[in-house]
Amino acid sequence: MEAAGGLTIPAGGTGGSWIVKLPSAKYVSVPENEHAMLELARRVGIEVPSNKLVAIDSIHGLPEEAHTVGKTALAVERFDRLPDSRASAHGRLRPGVRSLSADKYAHRSYANVASVLWAETGQETTYEFVKRVVFSVVMGNADMHLKNWTLLYPDRRTPVLSPAYDLVSTVPYLPKDELALSFGGSRDLHGITKDQVRRFAEARAFP
């Protein structure tokens, strides 16, 4: 999906800083897709950042070609710009920011991520991770790479899982898309069964 030709730009606004995701030159309605995914996630109890669809014509300073690929962009409130409170679950990016890997498509699995979360944060956050993985599988989001799993440090010591972000159903655009990380030893999104999900949840949420 990152080869979609879309553009993400920083923006300021009332209530905090935002990023604006412009339409893709290759895939239709990506902002609307992500907005719908975020809303569905919110409705099933997954924390997501504030977000809204905005008209391209209302965004000032864009190059002319940005107005030719779509009429709507997605504005998402940033949770990584609050002072002294950030970290990422995938090398050190800046003080208080930590990540599992500099390569978001590194040879890792969702089980690896769950193991790190269990060690860092315990059962509750690991269970939330499993919930988000299951949601993404059901909604056809194969692009759940390492940088989609971020830890925040509100007190600079205790990590908590960030709101869910970059939720896009990729299957409508790439029907044969494979998972970014392996699940049960496979990257086949369509081959995941209910029993596999149950076993994964039981093993990761209650190791």
GURO-303867 format. One line per field, with one value per atom (N, C-alpha, C): residue number from 1; atom name; z, x, y. Coordinates in Angstrom, 1 decimal, decimal comma. Atoms other than C-alpha are relative to their C-alpha. Layout:
% GURO-303867
k <- c(NUM:...)
a <- c(CA:...)
w <- c(Z:...)
u <- c(X:...)
v <- c(Y:...)
% end
This chain:
% GURO-303867
k <- c(1:1:1:2:2:2:3:3:3:4:4:4:5:5:5:6:6:6:7:7:7:8:8:8:9:9:9:10:10:10:11:11:11:12:12:12:13:13:13:14:14:14:15:15:15:16:16:16:17:17:17:18:18:18:19:19:19:20:20:20:21:21:21:22:22:22:23:23:23:24:24:24:25:25:25:26:26:26:27:27:27:28:28:28:29:29:29:30:30:30:31:31:31:32:32:32:33:33:33:34:34:34:35:35:35:36:36:36:37:37:37:38:38:38:39:39:39:40:40:40:41:41:41:42:42:42:43:43:43:44:44:44:45:45:45:46:46:46:47:47:47:48:48:48:49:49:49:50:50:50:51:51:51:52:52:52:53:53:53:54:54:54:55:55:55:56:56:56:57:57:57:58:58:58:59:59:59:60:60:60:61:61:61:62:62:62:63:63:63:64:64:64:65:65:65:66:66:66:67:67:67:68:68:68:69:69:69:70:70:70:71:71:71:72:72:72:73:73:73:74:74:74:75:75:75:76:76:76:77:77:77:78:78:78:79:79:79:80:80:80:81:81:81:82:82:82:83:83:83:84:84:84:85:85:85:86:86:86:87:87:87:88:88:88:89:89:89:90:90:90:91:91:91:92:92:92:93:93:93:94:94:94:95:95:95:96:96:96:97:97:97:98:98:98:99:99:99:100:100:100:101:101:101:102:102:102:103:103:103:104:104:104:105:105:105:106:106:106:107:107:107:108:108:108:109:109:109:110:110:110:111:111:111:112:112:112:113:113:113:114:114:114:115:115:115:116:116:116:117:117:117:118:118:118:119:119:119:120:120:120:121:121:121:122:122:122:123:123:123:124:124:124:125:125:125:126:126:126:127:127:127:128:128:128:129:129:129:130:130:130:131:131:131:132:132:132:133:133:133:134:134:134:135:135:135:136:136:136:137:137:137:138:138:138:139:139:139:140:140:140:141:141:141:142:142:142:143:143:143:144:144:144:145:145:145:146:146:146:147:147:147:148:148:148:149:149:149:150:150:150:151:151:151:152:152:152:153:153:153:154:154:154:155:155:155:156:156:156:157:157:157:158:158:158:159:159:159:160:160:160:161:161:161:162:162:162:163:163:163:164:164:164:165:165:165:166:166:166:167:167:167:168:168:168:169:169:169:170:170:170:171:171:171:172:172:172:173:173:173:174:174:174:175:175:175:176:176:176:177:177:177:178:178:178:179:179:179:180:180:180:181:181:181:182:182:182:183:183:183:184:184:184:185:185:185:186:186:186:187:187:187:188:188:188:189:189:189:190:190:190:191:191:191:192:192:192:193:193:193:194:194:194:195:195:195:196:196:196:197:197:197:198:198:198:199:199:199:200:200:200:201:201:201:202:202:202:203:203:203:204:204:204:205:205:205:206:206:206:207:207:207)
a <- c(N:CA:C:N:CA:C:N:CA:C:N:CA:C:N:CA:C:N:CA:C:N:CA:C:N:CA:C:N:CA:C:N:CA:C:N:CA:C:N:CA:C:N:CA:C:N:CA:C:N:CA:C:N:CA:C:N:CA:C:N:CA:C:N:CA:C:N:CA:C:N:CA:C:N:CA:C:N:CA:C:N:CA:C:N:CA:C:N:CA:C:N:CA:C:N:CA:C:N:CA:C:N:CA:C:N:CA:C:N:CA:C:N:CA:C:N:CA:C:N:CA:C:N:CA:C:N:CA:C:N:CA:C:N:CA:C:N:CA:C:N:CA:C:N:CA:C:N:CA:C:N:CA:C:N:CA:C:N:CA:C:N:CA:C:N:CA:C:N:CA:C:N:CA:C:N:CA:C:N:CA:C:N:CA:C:N:CA:C:N:CA:C:N:CA:C:N:CA:C:N:CA:C:N:CA:C:N:CA:C:N:CA:C:N:CA:C:N:CA:C:N:CA:C:N:CA:C:N:CA:C:N:CA:C:N:CA:C:N:CA:C:N:CA:C:N:CA:C:N:CA:C:N:CA:C:N:CA:C:N:CA:C:N:CA:C:N:CA:C:N:CA:C:N:CA:C:N:CA:C:N:CA:C:N:CA:C:N:CA:C:N:CA:C:N:CA:C:N:CA:C:N:CA:C:N:CA:C:N:CA:C:N:CA:C:N:CA:C:N:CA:C:N:CA:C:N:CA:C:N:CA:C:N:CA:C:N:CA:C:N:CA:C:N:CA:C:N:CA:C:N:CA:C:N:CA:C:N:CA:C:N:CA:C:N:CA:C:N:CA:C:N:CA:C:N:CA:C:N:CA:C:N:CA:C:N:CA:C:N:CA:C:N:CA:C:N:CA:C:N:CA:C:N:CA:C:N:CA:C:N:CA:C:N:CA:C:N:CA:C:N:CA:C:N:CA:C:N:CA:C:N:CA:C:N:CA:C:N:CA:C:N:CA:C:N:CA:C:N:CA:C:N:CA:C:N:CA:C:N:CA:C:N:CA:C:N:CA:C:N:CA:C:N:CA:C:N:CA:C:N:CA:C:N:CA:C:N:CA:C:N:CA:C:N:CA:C:N:CA:C:N:CA:C:N:CA:C:N:CA:C:N:CA:C:N:CA:C:N:CA:C:N:CA:C:N:CA:C:N:CA:C:N:CA:C:N:CA:C:N:CA:C:N:CA:C:N:CA:C:N:CA:C:N:CA:C:N:CA:C:N:CA:C:N:CA:C:N:CA:C:N:CA:C:N:CA:C:N:CA:C:N:CA:C:N:CA:C:N:CA:C:N:CA:C:N:CA:C:N:CA:C:N:CA:C:N:CA:C:N:CA:C:N:CA:C:N:CA:C:N:CA:C:N:CA:C:N:CA:C:N:CA:C:N:CA:C:N:CA:C:N:CA:C:N:CA:C:N:CA:C:N:CA:C:N:CA:C:N:CA:C:N:CA:C:N:CA:C:N:CA:C:N:CA:C:N:CA:C:N:CA:C:N:CA:C:N:CA:C:N:CA:C:N:CA:C:N:CA:C:N:CA:C:N:CA:C:N:CA:C:N:CA:C:N:CA:C:N:CA:C:N:CA:C)
w <- c(0,0:0,0:0,0:-0,1:0,5:-1,4:1,4:-3,3:-0,6:0,5:-3,7:-0,7:0,5:-4,6:0,8:-0,8:-1,8:0,7:-0,6:0,3:1,4:-1,4:4,1:0,3:-0,4:5,3:1,4:-1,4:8,8:-0,1:0,0:9,7:1,4:-1,3:12,7:0,0:-0,1:14,0:1,5:-1,4:17,0:0,7:-0,8:19,7:-0,2:0,1:18,6:-1,5:1,3:15,6:-0,7:0,8:12,8:-1,1:1,3:9,8:-1,0:1,0:6,6:-1,1:1,0:4,3:-1,3:1,3:0,7:-0,8:0,7:-1,8:-0,8:0,8:-3,7:-1,5:1,4:-7,3:-0,7:0,5:-7,7:0,4:-0,6:-5,4:0,3:-0,3:-5,1:1,4:-1,3:-1,9:1,2:-1,1:0,4:1,3:-1,3:2,9:0,5:-0,4:3,0:0,6:-0,5:3,5:1,4:-1,3:6,4:1,1:-0,9:8,0:0,4:-0,3:7,8:1,0:-0,8:9,3:1,5:-1,3:12,2:0,8:-0,6:12,9:0,5:-0,4:12,9:1,2:-1,1:15,2:1,3:-1,2:17,6:0,5:-0,4:17,6:0,7:-0,7:18,7:1,2:-1,2:21,5:-0,1:0,2:20,0:0,0:-0,1:20,9:-1,3:1,2:17,8:0,2:-0,1:17,3:-0,6:0,6:16,5:-1,5:1,5:12,7:-0,7:0,8:10,1:-1,5:1,4:6,4:-0,3:0,4:4,9:-1,5:1,4:1,5:-0,5:0,5:-0,6:-0,2:0,3:-1,6:1,2:-1,3:2,1:0,5:-0,5:2,4:-0,8:0,7:1,5:-0,3:0,2:-0,1:-0,7:0,6:-1,9:-1,5:1,4:-5,4:-0,8:0,8:-8,2:-0,3:0,3:-9,0:1,1:-1,2:-5,5:-0,2:0,2:-6,6:-1,1:1,1:-9,5:0,3:-0,2:-7,8:1,0:-0,9:-5,4:0,7:-0,6:-3,5:1,5:-1,5:0,1:0,5:-0,7:2,5:1,4:-1,4:6,0:0,9:-1,0:8,9:1,3:-1,2:11,9:1,0:-1,1:15,2:0,4:-0,4:16,1:1,5:-1,4:19,4:0,3:-0,2:18,9:0,1:-0,1:19,3:1,3:-1,3:22,9:0,7:-0,6:25,0:1,0:-0,9:26,7:0,3:-0,3:26,2:-1,1:1,1:23,1:0,1:0,3:22,3:-1,0:1,1:19,5:0,2:-0,2:19,8:-1,2:1,0:17,0:-0,2:0,1:17,8:0,7:-0,7:19,4:-1,0:1,0:17,4:0,5:-0,7:19,9:1,4:-1,4:23,7:0,3:-0,4:25,0:-1,1:1,1:21,6:-0,2:0,2:21,2:-1,0:0,9:18,5:-0,1:0,1:17,9:-1,2:1,1:14,5:-0,9:0,9:12,1:-1,3:1,2:9,3:0,3:-0,4:9,6:-0,6:0,6:7,4:0,3:-0,4:9,2:0,2:-0,2:9,6:1,4:-1,3:12,5:-0,2:0,0:13,4:1,0:-1,0:15,3:1,3:-1,2:17,9:0,7:-0,5:18,3:0,7:-0,5:18,8:1,3:-1,3:21,4:1,1:-1,1:23,3:0,6:-0,5:23,5:0,9:-0,7:24,6:1,4:-1,3:27,3:1,0:-0,8:28,6:0,5:-0,3:28,5:0,8:-0,5:29,5:0,7:-0,7:30,7:-0,8:0,7:29,9:-0,7:0,5:29,4:-1,4:1,3:26,6:-1,1:0,9:25,0:-0,5:0,4:24,9:-1,0:0,9:23,3:-1,4:1,2:20,7:-0,8:0,7:19,9:-0,6:0,4:19,6:-1,3:1,2:17,0:-1,2:1,1:15,0:-0,6:0,5:14,8:-0,8:0,7:13,8:-1,4:1,3:11,0:-0,9:0,9:9,7:-0,5:0,4:9,7:-1,1:0,9:7,9:-1,3:1,2:5,3:-0,1:0,0:6,4:0,2:0,0:5,4:0,4:-0,2:6,0:1,4:-1,4:9,7:0,4:-0,2:9,9:1,4:-1,4:12,9:0,5:-0,4:12,9:0,3:-0,4:13,4:1,4:-1,4:16,9:0,8:-0,7:19,1:1,5:-1,5:22,8:0,3:-0,5:24,5:1,5:-1,4:27,8:0,6:-0,6:29,4:1,2:-1,1:32,5:-0,2:0,4:30,6:0,6:-0,6:32,4:-0,3:0,2:32,0:-1,4:1,3:28,5:-0,1:0,3:27,2:-1,5:1,4:23,8:-0,6:0,6:21,5:-0,6:0,8:19,8:-1,3:1,3:16,7:-1,2:1,2:13,4:-1,2:1,3:9,7:-0,2:0,3:9,5:-1,3:1,3:5,9:-0,5:0,6:4,3:-1,3:1,2:1,7:-1,1:1,0:0,1:-1,2:1,2:-2,1:-1,1:1,0:-3,8:-0,4:0,3:-3,6:0,5:-0,4:-3,5:0,5:-0,3:-3,2:1,0:-0,9:-0,6:1,1:-1,1:2,0:1,3:-1,3:5,7:0,0:-0,2:6,5:0,9:-0,9:9,3:0,0:0,0:9,7:1,2:-1,0:11,6:0,0:0,0:12,7:-1,0:1,0:10,4:-1,4:1,4:7,3:-0,1:0,3:5,6:-0,8:0,8:3,9:0,7:-0,7:5,0:-0,1:0,3:3,4:0,6:-0,5:4,9:1,5:-1,4:8,5:0,4:-0,4:10,2:1,4:-1,4:13,3:1,1:-1,0:15,1:0,2:-0,1:14,3:0,9:-0,8:15,7:1,4:-1,4:18,8:0,7:-0,6:19,4:0,2:-0,1:18,7:1,2:-1,1:21,2:1,3:-1,3:23,9:0,4:-0,2:23,5:0,4:-0,2:23,4:1,1:-1,1:25,8:1,3:-1,3:28,4:-0,1:0,2:27,9:1,4)
u <- c(0,8:0,0:0,9:-0,8:2,9:0,5:-0,3:3,5:-1,2:1,2:0,1:0,1:-0,1:1,4:-0,7:0,7:-0,4:1,1:-0,9:1,1:-0,5:0,3:1,1:0,7:-0,7:1,7:-0,4:0,3:1,9:-0,9:0,9:-0,8:-0,2:0,4:-1,6:-1,5:1,4:-5,0:-0,5:0,6:-7,3:0,0:0,1:-6,8:1,3:-1,2:-3,3:0,5:-0,6:-1,2:-0,6:0,6:-2,5:0,9:-0,6:-1,3:-1,2:1,0:-3,3:0,5:-0,3:-3,3:-0,8:0,6:-4,0:-0,4:0,4:-5,7:1,1:-1,0:-3,7:-0,2:0,1:-2,9:-0,2:0,1:-3,1:-1,3:1,1:-5,9:-1,1:1,1:-9,3:-0,5:0,7:-10,9:0,8:-0,8:-8,0:-0,3:0,4:-8,8:-1,3:1,3:-12,4:0,1:-0,2:-11,3:0,6:-0,6:-9,1:-0,9:1,0:-11,7:-1,0:1,0:-14,2:0,6:-0,7:-11,7:0,2:-0,2:-10,9:-1,3:1,3:-14,6:-0,5:0,4:-15,3:0,8:-0,9:-12,3:-0,5:0,5:-13,7:-1,3:1,3:-17,1:0,2:-0,2:-15,6:0,9:-0,7:-13,8:1,5:-1,5:-10,3:0,2:-0,2:-8,9:0,7:-0,6:-8,1:0,1:-0,2:-6,9:-1,2:1,0:-9,3:0,3:-0,2:-9,8:-1,3:1,1:-12,0:0,4:-0,2:-12,4:-0,2:0,0:-11,7:0,1:0,0:-12,2:1,4:-1,3:-9,0:0,0:0,1:-10,2:0,2:-0,1:-10,1:1,4:-1,3:-6,4:0,9:-0,7:-4,2:1,5:-1,5:-0,7:0,3:-0,3:-1,1:0,4:-0,3:0,5:-1,2:1,2:-2,0:-0,4:0,3:-1,6:-0,7:0,7:-2,9:-1,5:1,4:-6,3:-0,6:0,5:-6,5:-0,2:0,1:-6,5:-1,1:1,1:-9,4:-0,5:0,6:-11,6:0,1:0,1:-11,2:1,3:-1,1:-8,3:-0,4:0,3:-8,1:1,0:-0,8:-6,9:0,0:-0,2:-5,6:0,8:-0,7:-4,7:1,2:-1,2:-1,1:0,1:-0,3:-0,4:1,4:-1,5:3,4:0,6:-0,6:3,8:-0,2:0,2:2,8:1,4:-1,4:5,9:0,2:-0,5:7,9:-0,9:0,9:5,5:0,0:0,1:6,5:1,0:-0,9:7,9:-0,6:0,5:7,6:0,4:-0,4:7,5:0,7:-0,8:9,9:1,3:-0,8:16,4:-0,5:0,3:16,1:-0,1:0,3:14,6:0,2:-0,3:14,8:-0,2:0,2:14,8:-1,4:1,4:11,9:-0,6:0,6:11,3:0,8:-0,7:12,1:-0,8:0,7:11,4:0,6:-0,5:11,8:0,9:-0,8:13,3:0,0:-0,1:14,5:-0,7:0,6:13,0:-1,4:1,4:9,2:-0,5:0,4:9,0:1,1:-1,1:11,9:-0,6:0,5:11,7:-0,5:0,6:9,4:-1,4:1,4:6,0:-0,8:0,9:3,0:0,2:-0,4:4,0:1,2:-1,1:7,3:-0,4:0,5:5,5:-0,7:0,7:3,2:0,9:-0,9:6,1:0,7:-0,7:7,8:-1,1:1,0:4,5:-0,3:0,2:4,0:1,1:-1,1:7,5:0,0:0,0:7,1:-1,2:1,3:3,5:-0,9:0,8:1,9:-1,2:1,2:-1,4:-0,9:1,1:-3,8:0,4:-0,4:-1,8:0,2:-0,1:-1,0:-1,3:1,4:-4,7:-0,5:0,5:-5,4:0,7:-0,7:-2,7:-0,7:0,6:-4,3:-1,4:1,3:-7,7:0,2:-0,3:-6,2:0,4:-0,4:-4,6:-1,2:1,2:-7,8:-0,9:0,8:-9,7:0,5:-0,6:-7,2:-0,2:0,2:-7,4:-1,4:1,4:-11,2:-0,3:0,3:-11,2:0,9:-0,8:-8,6:1,1:-1,1:-5,8:1,3:-1,2:-2,6:1,3:-1,2:-0,2:0,2:-0,2:0,2:1,5:-1,5:4,0:0,4:-0,5:6,2:-0,3:0,3:5,7:-1,4:1,4:2,0:-0,2:0,1:2,7:0,9:-0,7:3,7:-0,3:0,2:4,3:0,3:-0,2:3,9:0,4:-0,5:5,6:-0,5:0,6:3,3:0,8:-0,8:5,5:1,5:-1,3:8,7:0,6:-0,4:8,9:-0,9:0,9:5,8:-0,6:0,6:4,8:-1,4:1,4:1,3:-0,2:0,2:0,0:-0,7:0,6:-0,8:-1,4:1,2:-4,1:0,3:-0,2:-4,5:0,0:-0,1:-3,6:0,5:-0,4:-2,8:-0,9:0,9:-5,9:-0,6:0,5:-6,6:-0,3:0,3:-8,4:0,7:-0,8:-5,8:-0,5:0,5:-7,6:-0,8:0,7:-9,9:0,9:-1,0:-6,8:0,9:-1,0:-4,5:-0,6:0,7:-6,7:0,9:-0,9:-3,7:1,1:-1,0:-1,9:0,3:-0,4:0,1:0,3:-0,2:0,5:1,4:-1,3:3,4:0,9:-0,8:4,5:-0,7:0,6:3,9:-1,0:1,0:0,9:-0,1:0,1:1,2:0,9:-1,0:4,2:-0,3:0,4:2,4:-0,3:0,4:1,8:-1,3:1,3:-1,4:-1,1:1,1:-4,1:-1,3:1,2:-6,8:0,0:-0,1:-5,6:-0,2:0,1:-6,1:-1,4:1,3:-8,9:-0,4:0,5:-11,0:0,8:-0,7:-9,2:1,4:-1,3:-5,8:0,0:0,2:-7,0:-0,2:0,2:-8,3:1,3:-1,3:-5,0:1,0:-1,0:-3,0:-0,4:0,5:-5,2:0,3:-0,2:-5,0:1,5:-1,4:-1,2:0,7:-0,6:-0,4:-0,6:0,7:-2,9:0,2:-0,1:-2,3:1,2:-1,2:1,3:0,4)
v <- c(-1,2:0,0:1,3:-1,2:2,4:0,4:-0,4:2,3:0,6:-0,5:3,8:1,4:-1,3:7,2:1,1:-0,9:8,9:0,9:-0,9:11,7:0,3:-0,4:12,4:1,3:-1,2:15,9:0,4:-0,5:17,5:1,2:-1,1:20,0:0,4:-0,5:22,2:0,2:-0,2:22,8:0,1:-0,2:23,5:-1,4:1,2:20,9:-0,9:0,8:19,6:0,0:0,2:18,6:-1,2:1,0:16,5:-0,4:0,3:14,6:-0,1:0,1:14,7:-0,9:1,0:11,7:0,3:-0,3:12,7:-1,2:1,2:10,4:-0,6:0,7:7,8:0,2:-0,1:8,2:-1,3:1,4:4,4:-0,7:0,7:3,2:1,0:-0,9:4,7:0,0:-0,1:6,0:-0,5:0,5:5,1:0,9:-0,7:8,0:-0,4:0,5:6,9:-1,4:1,3:3,3:0,0:-0,1:4,2:0,6:-0,6:6,4:-1,0:1,0:3,6:-1,1:1,0:1,1:0,5:-0,6:3,5:0,1:-0,1:4,0:-1,4:1,4:0,2:-0,5:0,4:-0,3:0,7:-0,7:2,3:-0,6:0,6:0,7:-1,4:1,3:-2,7:0,2:-0,3:-1,0:0,1:-0,3:-0,4:1,5:-1,4:3,0:0,5:-0,6:5,1:1,5:-1,5:8,7:0,7:-0,9:11,5:0,1:-0,1:11,6:0,5:-0,5:13,1:0,2:-0,3:13,4:1,4:-1,4:16,8:0,1:-0,3:18,3:0,4:-0,4:18,6:1,5:-1,4:22,1:0,9:-0,8:23,2:0,0:0,1:22,4:1,0:-1,0:25,4:-0,4:0,2:25,2:-1,3:1,3:21,9:0,3:-0,2:21,5:-0,3:0,1:21,6:-1,5:1,4:17,9:-0,7:0,7:17,0:0,1:-0,2:18,2:-0,9:0,8:15,7:-1,4:1,4:12,4:-0,4:0,3:12,7:1,3:-1,2:15,2:0,0:0,1:13,9:-0,5:0,5:13,5:-0,4:0,4:12,0:0,7:-0,7:14,1:-0,8:0,8:12,2:0,7:-0,7:13,7:-0,8:0,7:12,9:-0,3:0,3:11,1:-0,1:0,1:11,1:1,4:-1,4:14,9:0,6:-0,5:15,3:0,0:-0,1:16,3:-1,2:1,0:13,6:-1,2:1,2:10,7:-1,1:0,9:8,7:-1,2:1,1:5,3:-0,9:0,8:2,8:-1,5:1,4:-1,0:-0,6:0,6:-1,7:0,7:-0,9:1,2:1,3:-1,2:4,4:1,1:-1,0:7,2:1,4:-1,3:10,1:-0,3:0,4:10,3:-0,4:0,5:8,2:-0,8:0,7:6,5:-1,3:1,3:2,8:-0,8:0,8:0,4:-1,4:1,4:-3,4:-0,1:0,2:-3,0:1,3:-1,1:-0,3:-0,3:0,5:-2,4:-0,5:0,3:-2,5:-1,3:1,3:-5,6:-1,0:0,9:-7,4:-1,4:1,4:-11,2:-0,2:0,1:-11,1:-0,5:0,5:-12,5:0,7:-0,6:-11,3:-0,7:0,7:-13,9:0,7:-0,8:-12,0:1,2:-1,3:-8,7:-0,3:0,3:-10,3:-0,4:0,3:-11,7:1,2:-1,3:-8,3:0,8:-0,7:-6,7:-0,6:0,6:-9,3:0,3:-0,2:-8,8:1,5:-1,4:-5,0:0,5:-0,6:-4,4:-1,0:0,9:-7,6:-0,5:0,7:-9,5:1,0:-0,8:-6,6:0,6:-0,6:-4,9:-1,1:1,1:-8,3:-0,4:0,3:-9,1:1,0:-1,1:-5,7:-0,2:0,2:-6,5:-1,1:1,1:-9,8:0,4:-0,5:-8,1:0,8:-0,8:-5,7:-0,8:0,9:-8,4:-0,7:0,6:-10,3:0,9:-1,0:-7,2:0,3:-0,3:-6,5:-1,1:1,1:-10,0:-0,1:0,1:-10,0:1,1:-1,1:-6,6:0,0:0,1:-7,7:1,0:-0,9:-5,5:-0,8:0,8:-7,3:0,8:-0,8:-4,4:0,4:-0,3:-4,7:-0,2:0,1:-4,1:0,4:-0,3:-3,5:1,4:-1,4:0,3:0,3:-0,2:-0,2:-0,3:0,3:-1,3:0,9:-1,0:1,6:0,1:-0,2:2,0:1,5:-1,3:5,3:0,0:-0,1:6,4:1,3:-1,2:8,9:0,6:-0,4:9,0:-0,2:0,3:8,2:-1,3:1,2:4,9:-1,2:1,1:2,8:0,0:0,0:1,8:-0,4:0,3:1,7:-0,1:0,1:0,7:1,2:-1,2:3,6:-0,3:0,2:4,1:-0,7:0,7:1,9:1,0:-1,0:3,7:-0,8:0,6:3,0:-1,3:1,1:0,7:0,2:-0,1:0,2:-1,4:1,3:-2,8:-0,1:0,0:-3,7:-1,0:1,0:-6,7:0,5:-0,6:-4,6:0,4:-0,5:-3,2:-1,1:1,0:-6,2:-1,4:1,2:-9,4:-1,1:1,1:-11,7:0,5:-0,6:-9,5:-0,9:0,8:-11,3:0,8:-0,7:-10,4:0,6:-0,6:-8,1:-0,8:0,9:-10,4:-1,3:1,3:-14,1:-0,2:0,4:-15,5:-1,5:1,5:-19,1:-0,6:0,6:-19,6:0,3:-0,3:-18,3:1,5:-1,4:-14,9:0,0:0,1:-16,2:0,6:-0,6:-13,8:-0,8:0,7:-15,9:-1,4:1,3:-19,1:-0,1:0,0:-18,0:-0,5:0,6:-20,1:0,5:-0,4:-19,4:-0,8:0,8:-22,2:0,5:-0,6:-20,6:1,3:-1,2:-17,3:-0,3:0,4:-19,0:-0,4:0,5:-20,8:1,1:-1,2:-17,6:0,8:-0,9:-15,6:-0,7:0,7:-18,3:0,0:0,2:-18,7:1,4:-1,3:-14,9:0,8:-0,8:-13,4:-0,7:0,7:-16,1:-1,0:0,8:-17,4:-0,7)
% end
